[in-house]
């Protein structure tokens, strides 16, 4: 089986004048993307011998050109989340062993300069002419294609290793499930460092031959204009995006008439957004489910079998078990337990974290998702909660400990605990509870400002509440589950 990089390169050359991508800057024909990838490959060879290459680019045609260039050199791509704090970005670059990153000046300015030790491969500086004739490598299915960093149990990002086989499997699962073809056009509004943005909105359309329209920033009015102009057949977003679209006064049924798929993922879709969008457009938003570790899509509610409150059935080739937390037994339909998944799309493991990798797979090789759910009699999955303490804010994974460490660094704070609070726009936001140091004064505004200077904006607690004492168990460990959005603070 050909790896995705090879399949995409062949597709680009078979239809060299076909419009494959439209982004904020230009329209990409197949031959142009292929040519650029050849020049990027040359720049990689001239810059570094390292196995892993960083990619930090806005959502655009530049990303797939860079990705297939990295693979064509037989290397592993590490897409960088430019929304991370500087400390996290430094950590990722160091953990992945990066010494070079494919980027543009706009992104370097956005993050306030690259971490020390990273050499930029600036795409603006490439001299484009006759393409280098070096033949691209064919990667083996077991080779690591990408390392995507997501929040870890210590609060530090951890690298999810996805092989070429993992990505190929998920692309084929999505294509088969939704019957995508060259006639389809997708609207791409998710960042390409995000697993959904990379697999479903970049690799899948380019390997199948679909068209895709990208917007680097989600501006509701602009996205609506792109939908009206290009008439895409599929949109995949997060609830916050659909919430913003439904607030557009001019949104109507005609605007979404071309879209045969409206899919929401990454976090639960609230009834308020679902009902309002349907009322304005006459269309239902279907939910899907997946994780970075599963490359990512495992479930997808199709429009003709949409069951509200579920994320749909499992895609072909994926096995699922619902397992009891108490005794590890496999539960029948209708009972809550941990969702465990097995399939060709499930990751190789966490980079440099052998112990954590072993811990997330059970004795039968099923991946422990950390999510609670139940299956109905027809195999539709409903996610009912999370065993993990990780929050999902606007589609981004956030570990409470990371926020707590910042709060605890403030001189007025003795200890803190962070939980998630439901939000109609972001899906979830951080809610912080603090216990004051002796003789300290509580100032919520000052604490949020303190966090804002040290965390990415989406990680800053929406609210900080003061408690006389945080709930603790017999050993003194804070018990987050005893806190809720209904827990009142003291003045």
C-alpha positions in Angstrom: 0.0 0.0 0.0 1.3 3.4 -0.9 1.9 5.9 1.9 -0.2 9.1 1.9 2.7 11.3 0.8 3.1 9.2 -2.3 -0.6 9.1 -3.0 -0.9 12.8 -2.6 2.1 13.5 -4.9 0.6 11.2 -7.6 -2.7 12.9 -7.3 -1.1 16.3 -7.8 0.7 15.2 -10.9 -2.2 13.3 -12.4 -4.3 16.5 -12.4 -1.6 19.2 -12.5 -4.0 22.0 -13.3 -6.8 21.0 -11.0 -7.6 23.4 -8.2 -6.8 21.5 -5.1 -6.7 24.2 -2.4 -8.0 27.8 -2.0 -6.6 29.7 1.0 -6.4 33.3 2.2 -3.5 34.0 -0.2 -3.9 32.1 -3.4 -5.5 29.3 -5.4 -3.3 26.2 -5.5 -3.1 24.0 -8.6 -1.8 20.5 -8.2 1.5 21.2 -10.0 2.2 24.3 -7.9 1.9 22.4 -4.7 4.1 19.5 -6.0 6.8 22.0 -7.2 6.8 23.8 -3.8 7.2 20.5 -2.0 10.2 19.7 -4.1 11.9 23.0 -3.1 11.0 22.5 0.5 12.5 19.1 0.4 15.8 20.6 -0.9 15.7 23.2 1.9 15.3 20.5 4.5 18.3 18.6 3.2 20.5 21.8 3.2 19.4 22.8 6.7 19.4 19.7 8.9 20.1 16.0 9.1 17.6 15.6 12.0 14.9 12.9 11.7 12.2 15.2 13.1 11.2 18.5 11.4 8.9 21.1 12.9 6.1 22.7 10.9 4.6 26.0 12.1 2.3 27.5 9.5 -1.1 29.1 9.2 -3.9 27.0 7.9 -3.2 27.0 4.2 -1.8 25.1 1.2 1.6 25.7 2.7 1.0 23.0 5.3 0.4 20.0 3.0 3.2 21.1 0.7 5.5 21.1 3.7 4.2 17.8 5.1 4.7 15.8 1.9 8.1 17.4 1.6 9.1 16.1 5.0 7.8 12.7 4.2 9.5 12.7 0.8 12.8 13.1 2.7 11.9 10.1 4.9 11.6 12.3 8.0 8.9 12.7 10.7 6.8 15.9 10.9 6.1 17.7 14.2 3.3 20.2 13.6 3.7 23.0 16.3 0.7 24.5 18.0 1.4 28.2 17.8 -1.2 29.0 20.4 0.9 27.4 23.2 2.7 29.5 25.7 6.4 30.1 25.0 7.4 27.7 27.8 5.3 24.9 26.2 6.7 25.7 22.8 10.2 25.5 24.1 9.4 22.2 25.8 7.9 20.6 22.7 10.9 21.7 20.5 13.3 20.3 23.1 11.4 17.1 23.7 11.1 16.3 20.0 14.7 17.1 19.4 14.0 19.7 16.8 16.7 21.9 15.3 14.7 23.2 12.3 11.2 24.3 11.6 9.4 25.1 8.4 7.6 28.4 8.9 6.9 31.9 7.6 7.9 35.3 9.1 4.2 35.9 10.1 4.3 32.9 12.4 7.7 33.8 13.9 6.3 37.2 14.8 3.1 35.7 16.1 4.9 33.5 18.7 7.4 36.3 19.6 10.4 34.6 18.0 11.4 30.9 17.7 12.7 29.0 20.7 16.5 29.0 21.0 18.2 26.4 18.9 15.6 26.3 16.2 16.6 27.2 12.7 13.8 28.6 10.5 13.3 27.2 7.0 11.5 30.3 5.8 9.2 29.6 2.9 9.4 33.2 1.7 13.1 32.8 1.2 13.0 29.8 -1.1 14.3 30.4 -4.6 11.7 28.8 -6.8 12.9 27.7 -10.2 13.6 24.3 -11.9 12.6 21.8 -9.2 15.3 19.5 -7.7 15.1 16.1 -9.4 15.8 14.0 -6.3 13.2 11.3 -6.1 10.9 11.3 -3.0 11.1 8.4 -0.7 8.3 5.9 -0.1 7.7 5.6 3.6 6.8 2.2 5.2 3.5 2.0 6.9 5.1 1.4 10.3 7.3 4.5 10.0 6.3 7.4 12.3 4.7 10.0 10.1 3.9 12.7 12.6 4.2 13.5 16.3 1.3 15.6 17.6 1.7 17.1 21.0 -1.2 17.1 23.4 -1.6 17.7 27.1 0.0 15.0 29.4 -0.6 13.8 32.9 2.1 16.1 34.3 0.5 19.1 32.6 3.4 19.1 30.0 2.5 18.3 26.4 3.2 14.7 25.3 3.9 13.6 21.8 1.4 11.2 20.1 3.2 9.1 17.5 1.1 8.3 14.5 2.5 6.1 11.8 1.9 6.3 8.1 -0.3 3.2 8.6 -2.4 5.0 11.3 -3.0 8.0 9.1 -3.7 5.9 5.9 -6.2 3.8 7.9 -8.1 6.8 9.2 -8.2 8.6 5.8 -9.7 5.4 4.3 -12.1 5.0 7.2 -13.4 8.5 6.8 -13.6 8.3 3.0 -15.5 5.0 3.1 -17.8 6.1 5.8 -18.9 9.4 4.3 -18.4 8.4 0.7 -16.1 11.3 -0.2 -15.1 11.7 -3.8 -13.5 14.1 -6.2 -16.8 15.9 -6.5 -16.6 17.1 -2.8 -15.3 20.4 -1.5 -14.5 20.8 2.2 -14.3 24.1 4.1 -11.3 24.0 6.4 -11.6 26.1 9.5 -9.6 24.0 12.0 -5.9 24.5 12.5 -3.7 21.9 10.8 -1.6 21.2 13.9 -4.9 19.8 15.3 -5.5 16.1 14.4 -8.9 16.7 12.8 -7.5 19.6 10.8 -4.6 17.6 9.6 -6.3 14.2 8.8 -9.8 15.1 7.8 -9.3 18.6 6.3 -5.9 18.1 4.7 -4.7 14.6 4.1 -8.1 13.1 3.3 -9.1 15.6 0.6 -5.7 15.7 -1.0 -5.4 11.9 -1.1 -9.0 11.4 -2.4 -8.9 14.3 -4.8 -11.5 16.6 -3.1 -11.1 20.3 -3.1 -10.6 22.2 0.1 -11.1 25.9 1.0 -9.1 27.1 4.0 -9.4 30.1 6.3 -6.4 30.7 8.6 -8.6 32.5 11.2 -12.2 31.7 12.1 -14.0 34.9 11.4 -17.8 34.0 11.2 -18.7 36.6 8.6 -15.8 35.6 6.4 -16.4 31.9 6.7 -20.0 32.4 5.7 -18.9 34.4 2.7 -16.6 31.5 1.7 -19.4 29.0 2.0 -21.6 31.2 -0.2 -18.9 31.6 -2.8 -17.4 28.1 -3.0 -20.5 26.0 -2.1 -18.6 23.3 -0.2 -20.2 20.0 0.5 -18.8 19.4 4.0 -17.9 21.4 7.0 -16.2 20.0 10.2 -15.9 22.3 13.1 -16.2 22.6 16.9 -19.3 23.8 18.7 -17.9 27.3 19.3 -17.7 27.8 15.5 -21.3 26.7 14.9 -22.3 28.9 17.8 -20.7 31.9 16.2 -22.2 31.1 12.8 -25.7 30.8 14.2 -25.3 34.3 15.7 -24.9 35.8 12.2 -28.0 37.7 11.4 -28.0 36.9 7.7 -27.6 33.2 8.1 -30.3 31.3 6.3 -31.1 27.9 4.8 -29.8 28.9 1.4 -26.3 29.4 2.9 -25.9 25.8 3.9 -27.8 24.2 1.1 -24.7 22.8 -0.6 -23.4 21.2 2.6 -24.3 17.5 2.8 -22.3 17.2 6.0 -22.3 19.6 9.0 -20.1 17.9 11.6 -19.2 19.0 15.1 -16.4 17.4 17.2 -13.8 17.9 19.9 -16.4 18.6 22.6 -20.1 18.2 23.3 -22.6 20.2 21.2 -25.0 22.0 23.4 -28.8 21.9 22.8 -28.8 25.7 22.5 -26.5 25.7 19.5 -28.0 22.6 17.9 -31.6 23.9 18.2 -30.9 27.5 17.2 -28.8 26.4 14.1 -31.6 24.0 13.0 -34.2 26.7 13.5 -32.4 29.2 11.3 -31.2 26.8 8.6 -33.4 23.8 8.8 -30.3 21.6 9.0 -29.1 19.4 11.8 -25.5 19.4 13.0 -24.2 15.9 13.4 -21.6 15.0 16.1 -18.5 12.9 15.7 -15.9 11.6 18.1 -12.2 10.9 18.1 -8.9 11.6 19.9 -5.4 12.6 18.8 -4.4 9.1 19.7 -6.8 7.6 17.2 -5.7 9.7 14.3 -8.4 10.9 15.1 -11.9 9.9 13.9 -13.6 6.9 15.4 -17.3 7.8 15.3 -19.5 9.9 13.1 -23.3 10.4 13.0 -24.4 10.5 9.4 -27.3 12.8 8.6 -29.7 10.1 7.6 -29.2 8.2 10.9 -28.5 11.1 13.2 -29.3 10.3 16.9 -29.1 13.4 19.0 -27.1 12.8 22.2 -24.8 10.3 20.4 -21.6 10.6 18.3 -22.8 7.9 15.9 -21.5 4.4 15.1 -17.9 3.4 14.8 -16.1 3.7 11.5 -15.1 0.5 9.6 -12.3 -1.5 11.2 -12.6 -0.1 14.7 -13.5 -2.3 17.7 -15.0 -0.8 20.9 -15.5 -2.1 24.4 -17.4 -0.4 27.2 -15.5 -1.5 30.4 -16.6 -1.4 34.0 -14.4 0.9 36.1 -15.0 -1.3 39.1 -14.0 -4.8 37.9 -12.8 -4.4 34.3 -15.7 -6.5 32.9 -17.1 -5.8 29.4 -20.5 -4.1 29.8 -23.6 -4.7 27.7 -25.4 -1.9 25.8 -27.1 0.7 27.9 -24.5 0.7 30.7 -21.9 3.3 31.4 -18.2 2.4 31.4 -14.9 3.5 30.0 -14.7 3.6 26.2 -11.8 1.5 24.9 -10.9 1.4 21.3 -8.8 -0.9 19.0 -8.0 -0.5 15.3 -5.4 0.3 12.7 -5.8 4.0 13.3 -4.7 3.8 17.0 -1.4 5.4 17.7 2.0 3.8 18.1 2.5 5.3 21.5 3.7 8.5 23.3 7.1 9.7 22.3 9.8 9.0 24.9 7.2 7.9 27.3 7.2 4.1 27.4 5.6 3.8 30.8 2.7 6.0 29.9 2.3 4.2 26.6 2.0 0.8 28.4 -0.5 2.3 30.9 -3.0 3.4 28.2 -3.3 0.0 26.5 -5.1 -2.9 28.3 -4.0 -6.5 28.2 -5.9 -7.1 24.9 -4.4 -4.1 23.2 -7.4 -1.8 23.5 -6.7 1.9 24.0 -8.1 3.4 27.2 -9.7 6.6 26.1 -10.4 7.9 29.6 -13.9 8.8 28.5 -17.1 7.4 29.9 -19.8 6.3 27.5 -22.4 3.7 26.6 -23.5 2.0 23.5 -27.1 1.5 22.5 -28.5 -1.7 20.9 -27.6 -0.4 17.4 -24.0 0.5 18.2 -24.4 4.2 18.6 -22.0 5.7 21.2 -23.0 8.3 23.7 -20.2 10.0 25.6 -21.4 10.5 29.2 -18.4 12.0 31.0 -14.7 11.9 31.4 -12.6 9.8 33.7 -9.6 12.0 32.9 -9.4 15.4 34.5 -8.3 17.0 31.3 -10.5 19.9 30.1 -11.4 20.6 26.5 -11.6 24.3 25.9 -12.6 25.4 22.4 -11.3 22.1 21.0 -8.0 22.3 22.8 -6.9 19.9 25.5 -5.9 21.6 28.8 -4.7 19.9 31.9 -5.8 21.5 35.2 -2.4 21.0 36.9 -0.8 23.4 34.4 -3.1 26.2 35.4 -2.8 25.3 39.1 0.9 25.5 39.0 0.7 29.1 37.7 -1.9 30.1 40.4 0.2 28.4 43.1 3.2 30.6 42.0 1.3 33.7 43.1 2.4 34.9 46.6 -1.2 35.1 47.9 -2.1 31.5 47.0 -1.6 28.6 49.3 -3.1 26.0 46.9 -5.6 25.8 44.0 -7.8 23.4 42.1 -9.1 23.8 38.6 -12.2 22.2 37.1 -14.2 22.5 34.0 -17.4 24.6 33.6 -19.9 24.3 30.8 -19.9 27.2 28.4 -22.2 27.6 25.4 -19.5 29.2 23.3 -16.3 27.4 24.2 -17.9 24.1 25.2 -15.9 24.3 28.5 -13.9 26.9 30.4 -11.6 26.7 33.3 -13.0 27.5 36.8 -10.4 28.0 39.5 -10.8 27.6 43.3 -8.0 28.9 45.5 -7.0 28.7 49.2 -5.2 31.8 50.4 -1.9 32.0 52.1 -1.9 33.3 55.7 -2.8 37.0 55.9 -3.2 37.3 52.1 -6.0 39.2 50.4 -8.1 37.7 47.7 -8.1 39.6 44.4 -9.7 37.6 41.5 -8.8 40.3 38.9 -5.2 40.3 39.9 -5.0 36.5 39.8 -6.5 36.3 36.3 -4.1 38.9 35.1 -1.2 36.9 36.6 -2.4 33.8 34.7 -2.8 35.8 31.5 0.8 36.8 31.5 1.9 33.1 31.9 -0.6 31.0 30.0 -2.2 30.9 26.6 -5.4 33.0 26.6 -7.7 30.0 26.3 -6.2 28.4 29.4 -6.8 31.5 31.6 -9.6 30.7 34.2 -12.9 32.4 33.3 -13.5 32.8 37.1 -11.5 32.5 40.3 -13.3 31.7 43.5 -11.8 31.8 47.0 -12.5 29.0 49.5 -11.7 28.9 53.2 -10.2 25.4 52.6 -10.0 23.2 49.5 -11.5 19.7 49.9 -8.9 17.1 50.7 -8.7 13.4 51.3 -7.1 11.7 54.3 -3.7 12.0 52.9 -4.2 15.8 52.2 -4.6 15.4 48.4 -7.1 17.8 46.9 -10.3 16.1 45.7 -11.4 17.9 42.6 -14.6 15.8 42.3 -16.0 17.5 45.4 -15.9 20.8 43.6 -18.5 21.9 41.0 -19.6 25.1 39.3 -22.3 25.3 42.1 -19.6 25.5 44.8 -19.8 29.1 46.1 -16.7 31.1 46.9 -16.3 33.5 49.9 -15.5 37.2 49.6 
